[in-house]
């Protein structure tokens, strides 16, 4: 189509694109912008016609933006702040930073650190609303539905602004009762006689967590998709858990096993969606997460 024959780009249609980028679902996007869900796809097709590119694509678990869609959404993101500024001007409300921020984080980090940061943010910024979804998964295109994504692994270049948040260490732990029952463990070779508690191999989508292969002859006898389930099964004597030190250290019911021989170190990365509709609110939340991590860096690194 000749660019001169294309329809005008509608700001309302751009806001719909931003809503779909946030939610990943047509019905949820419709609710977010206050239109009937049956009109969402039609309006997005109109926007694609106006810009001359495919902006969204359907995946197994929802809709995500194409590369062109992310470019358009990034440029359109200030629209949300403009709309909010107009509302505040009309209402005479200038009460500070506002916006909705959606976070994805692994469950262990999410509960221990992100929840602490969220509590600090909402106490100091009542205009910010936060949603936390805990999930251990790599950064993929579906995460356009989140403003902030904390992931396991080094920062990667791409559609997110990504930075190294912190490194953290994992070690082996067992309960007192388990060690009394199973006998002493004095070398890595002794682990072959024990059940390892870690992630479910078939569901392990984060390559950096493929650590169990490092123990030759040892099998994952109990696999759990939640690190908190791993922690509790270990504490109840189900086997030897390969656990983050920041969760396992300091518990009276757990003992660290082979501390001199076994210590894995991984990274947490902080990714921010470039086209987030509430950049000021996102930065407030990111700053709070960085502070929560900095205050407990020693616990994350787990000295040998």
Phi, psi and omega per residue, in radians:
X1 nan 2.354 3.060
X2 -1.088 2.223 -3.140
X3 -0.880 -0.513 -3.136
X4 -1.225 -0.342 -3.131
X5 -1.642 -0.067 -3.118
X6 -1.269 2.633 3.044
X7 -1.191 2.812 3.086
X8 -1.188 2.574 3.053
X9 -1.299 2.170 -3.115
X10 -1.646 2.309 3.095
X11 -1.132 -0.561 3.082
X12 -1.116 -0.690 3.116
X13 -1.181 -0.605 3.081
X14 -1.133 -0.679 3.103
X15 -1.139 -0.590 3.077
X16 -1.161 -0.715 3.082
X17 -1.056 -0.750 3.115
X18 -1.100 -0.671 3.132
X19 -1.157 -0.690 3.113
X20 -1.205 -0.648 3.080
X21 -1.053 -0.626 -3.122
X22 -1.296 -0.724 -2.981
X23 -1.739 -0.549 -3.082
X24 1.324 0.028 -3.105
X25 -2.286 2.411 -3.128
X26 -1.134 -0.779 -3.107
X27 -1.141 -0.743 3.137
X28 -1.157 -0.667 3.101
X29 -1.114 -0.703 3.117
X30 -1.072 -0.761 3.126
X31 -1.120 -0.614 -3.093
X32 -1.173 -0.651 -3.098
X33 -1.751 -0.064 3.056
X34 1.359 0.617 3.053
X35 -2.160 2.879 3.106
X36 -1.200 2.402 -3.043
X37 -1.127 -0.390 -3.136
X38 -1.229 -0.318 -3.125
X39 -1.599 -0.244 -3.029
X40 -1.057 -0.903 -3.088
X41 -1.105 -0.692 3.138
X42 -1.100 -0.728 -3.127
X43 -1.188 -0.610 3.121
X44 -1.246 -0.619 3.045
X45 -1.108 -0.655 3.102
X46 -1.113 -0.695 3.119
X47 -1.165 -0.726 3.098
X48 -1.064 -0.673 3.096
X49 -1.142 -0.660 -3.111
X50 -1.187 -0.642 -3.100
X51 -1.660 -0.244 3.097
X52 1.366 0.391 -3.132
X53 -2.509 2.671 2.982
X54 -1.300 2.222 -3.028
X55 -1.876 -0.431 -3.111
X56 -2.307 2.737 3.084
X57 -2.529 2.608 -3.081
X58 -1.663 2.341 3.077
X59 -2.015 -2.983 -3.087
X60 -1.182 -0.493 -3.060
X61 -2.183 0.504 3.070
X62 2.392 -2.981 -3.124
X63 -1.724 2.563 3.068
X64 -2.428 2.905 -3.129
X65 -1.504 2.489 2.966
X66 -1.311 3.087 3.090
X67 -1.048 -0.725 3.081
X68 -1.131 -0.671 3.126
X69 -1.102 -0.684 3.123
X70 -1.177 -0.655 3.098
X71 -1.087 -0.808 3.136
X72 -1.115 -0.777 -3.103
X73 -1.128 -0.671 3.120
X74 -1.072 -0.745 3.126
X75 -1.215 -0.524 -3.070
X76 -1.523 -0.200 -3.038
X77 -0.935 -0.655 3.138
X78 -1.071 -0.258 3.124
X79 -1.012 -0.702 -3.117
X80 -1.104 -0.720 3.123
X81 -1.165 -0.644 3.120
X82 -1.117 -0.790 3.129
X83 -1.067 -0.765 3.135
X84 -1.140 -0.664 3.112
X85 -1.113 -0.664 3.095
X86 -1.115 -0.777 3.127
X87 -1.047 -0.758 -3.126
X88 -1.150 -0.666 3.125
X89 -1.116 -0.717 3.139
X90 -1.188 -0.734 -3.091
X91 -1.436 -0.129 -3.069
X92 1.207 0.457 -3.075
X93 -1.857 1.987 3.108
X94 -2.220 0.889 -2.970
X95 -1.490 0.457 3.062
X96 1.779 -2.863 -3.057
X97 -1.206 2.378 3.121
X98 -2.296 2.818 3.049
X99 2.519 2.840 3.072
X100 -1.789 2.303 -3.122
X101 -2.193 2.183 3.133
X102 -1.930 2.275 -3.039
X103 -2.110 2.417 2.940
X104 -1.974 2.308 -3.136
X105 -2.634 2.604 3.010
X106 -0.998 2.614 -2.980
X107 -1.098 -0.694 -3.139
X108 -1.108 -0.869 3.122
X109 -1.159 -0.692 -3.098
X110 -1.052 -0.767 -3.115
X111 -1.277 -0.766 -3.028
X112 -1.361 -0.640 -3.010
X113 -2.030 -0.843 -3.071
X114 -1.142 -0.683 3.137
X115 -1.110 -0.637 3.083
X116 -1.108 -0.757 3.126
X117 -1.123 -0.719 -3.132
X118 -1.075 -0.773 3.137
X119 -1.032 -0.714 3.125
X120 -1.172 -0.680 -3.114
X121 -1.136 -0.884 -3.044
X122 -1.227 -0.437 3.073
X123 -1.202 -0.653 -3.095
X124 -1.665 -0.268 -3.086
X125 -2.380 1.402 -3.084
X126 -1.082 -0.283 3.132
X127 -1.452 -0.069 3.139
X128 -1.743 2.241 3.017
X129 -1.882 2.428 -3.050
X130 -2.230 2.422 3.005
X131 -2.117 2.338 3.116
X132 -2.084 2.161 3.054
X133 -2.016 2.089 -3.126
X134 -1.633 2.214 -3.083
X135 -2.845 2.278 3.090
X136 -1.662 1.706 -3.112
X137 -2.642 2.727 3.087
X138 -1.279 2.819 3.071
X139 -1.230 2.129 3.111
X140 -2.314 -3.139 -3.079
X141 -1.136 -0.417 -3.141
X142 -1.107 -0.442 -3.076
X143 -1.285 0.157 2.909
X144 -1.112 -0.272 3.110
X145 -1.311 -0.092 -3.114
X146 -2.084 2.575 3.068
X147 -1.446 -0.638 -3.132
X148 -2.253 2.304 3.102
X149 -2.235 2.046 3.051
X150 -1.716 2.211 -3.047
X151 -2.343 2.776 3.082
X152 -1.486 2.222 -3.141
X153 2.215 2.925 -3.131
X154 -1.228 2.708 3.073
X155 -1.031 2.491 3.122
X156 -2.177 2.441 3.058
X157 -1.177 2.584 3.135
X158 2.806 -2.620 -3.029
X159 -1.369 -0.199 3.034
X160 -1.754 2.578 2.891
X161 -1.373 1.964 -2.996
X162 -2.079 2.438 3.133
X163 -2.452 2.693 3.043
X164 -1.253 2.130 3.129
X165 -1.543 -0.872 3.107
X166 -2.965 2.828 2.930
X167 -1.742 2.697 3.094
X168 -2.548 2.752 -3.030
X169 -2.044 2.613 3.052
X170 -2.093 2.586 3.083
X171 -2.470 3.121 3.104
X172 -1.662 2.411 -3.125
X173 -2.400 2.638 3.058
X174 -2.588 2.822 3.102
X175 -1.421 2.783 3.091
X176 -1.036 -0.743 -3.096
X177 -1.132 -0.688 -3.131
X178 -1.130 -0.766 -3.126
X179 -1.183 -0.615 3.102
X180 -1.163 -0.604 -3.115
X181 -1.368 -0.662 -3.008
X182 -1.687 -0.140 3.119
X183 1.575 2.978 -3.065
X184 -1.202 2.615 3.039
X185 -2.081 1.899 -3.018
X186 -1.936 -0.221 -3.125
X187 -2.610 2.794 -3.134
X188 -1.024 -0.575 -3.129
X189 -1.086 -0.485 -3.133
X190 -1.181 -0.327 -3.102
X191 -1.172 -0.345 -3.119
X192 -1.061 -0.384 -3.131
X193 -1.587 0.103 -3.030
X194 -2.173 2.778 3.108
X195 -1.558 2.213 3.112
X196 -1.619 2.423 3.111
X197 -1.915 2.075 -3.102
X198 -2.765 -2.769 -3.109
X199 -1.311 2.767 3.058
X200 -1.219 2.060 -3.053
X201 -0.958 -0.782 -3.046
X202 -1.215 -0.355 -3.137
X203 -1.797 0.090 -3.042
X204 -1.381 1.762 -3.082
X205 -1.727 -0.074 3.130
X206 -1.810 1.901 -3.029
X207 -1.011 -0.601 -3.090
X208 -1.114 -0.374 -3.119
X209 -1.561 0.078 3.133
X210 -1.385 1.195 -3.018
X211 -1.749 -0.377 -3.034
X212 -1.118 -0.422 3.135
X213 -1.139 -0.275 -3.128
X214 -1.251 -0.196 3.141
X215 -1.874 1.673 -3.080
X216 -1.132 2.298 3.105
X217 1.475 -0.099 3.134
X218 -1.745 2.389 3.129
X219 -1.939 2.680 3.000
X220 -1.375 1.772 -3.101
X221 -1.461 -0.411 3.058
X222 -2.338 2.022 3.120
X223 -1.898 2.278 -3.138
X224 -2.328 2.372 3.112
X225 -1.332 -0.314 3.124
X226 -1.840 2.300 3.112
X227 -1.168 -0.462 3.108
X228 -1.262 -0.575 3.026
X229 -1.151 -0.725 3.084
X230 -1.017 -0.761 -3.118
X231 -1.062 -0.788 -3.070
X232 -1.275 -0.673 3.096
X233 -1.109 -0.684 3.094
X234 -1.106 -0.812 -3.107
X235 -1.119 -0.452 -3.124
X236 -1.629 0.184 3.020
X237 1.502 0.401 -3.099
X238 -1.413 -0.174 -3.115
X239 2.705 -2.763 3.131
X240 -1.851 2.114 -3.089
X241 -1.633 2.378 2.986
X242 -1.657 1.754 -2.872
X243 -2.222 2.634 3.001
X244 -1.097 2.357 -3.138
X245 -1.066 -0.565 -3.082
X246 -1.212 -0.233 3.049
X247 -1.714 -0.608 -2.978
X248 -1.644 -0.548 -3.088
X249 -1.155 2.505 3.070
X250 1.533 -0.078 3.092
X251 -1.474 2.310 -3.118
X252 -1.197 -0.382 -3.065
X253 -1.628 0.059 -3.121
X254 -2.195 2.570 3.092
X255 -2.168 2.381 3.081
X256 -1.356 2.348 -3.075
X257 -1.869 2.345 3.125
X258 0.857 0.944 -3.080
X259 -1.091 -0.510 -3.126
X260 -1.400 -0.483 -3.050
X261 -1.697 -0.501 -3.006
X262 -2.154 1.961 3.043
X263 -2.719 2.034 3.084
X264 -1.808 2.504 3.098
X265 -2.157 2.232 3.105
X266 -2.181 3.118 -3.124
X267 -2.161 2.632 2.895
X268 -1.887 2.304 3.074
X269 -1.944 2.583 3.109
X270 -1.924 2.051 3.132
X271 -1.971 2.425 3.140
X272 -2.150 2.252 3.117
X273 -1.228 2.204 -3.033
X274 -1.111 -0.567 -3.052
X275 -1.723 0.405 3.133
X276 -0.976 2.342 -3.102
X277 -1.315 -0.111 -3.132
X278 -2.304 1.156 -3.016
X279 -1.074 -0.618 3.133
X280 -1.153 -0.776 3.119
X281 -1.122 -0.685 3.116
X282 -1.073 -0.745 -3.132
X283 -1.168 -0.631 3.075
X284 -1.062 -0.775 -3.137
X285 -1.177 -0.749 3.111
X286 -1.033 -0.750 -3.140
X287 -1.089 -0.676 3.133
X288 -1.186 -0.661 3.098
X289 -1.138 -0.761 3.119
X290 -1.063 -0.716 3.130
X291 -1.122 -0.767 -3.132
X292 -1.049 -0.671 3.113
X293 -1.218 -0.795 -3.087
X294 -1.071 -0.610 -3.103
X295 -1.230 -0.349 -3.105
X296 -2.275 0.646 -3.120
X297 -1.048 -0.694 -3.104
X298 -1.068 -0.708 3.141
X299 -1.144 -0.560 3.136
X300 -1.251 -0.600 -3.005
X301 -1.494 -0.362 2.982
X302 0.920 1.531 -3.125
X303 -1.088 2.520 3.125
X304 -1.055 nan nan
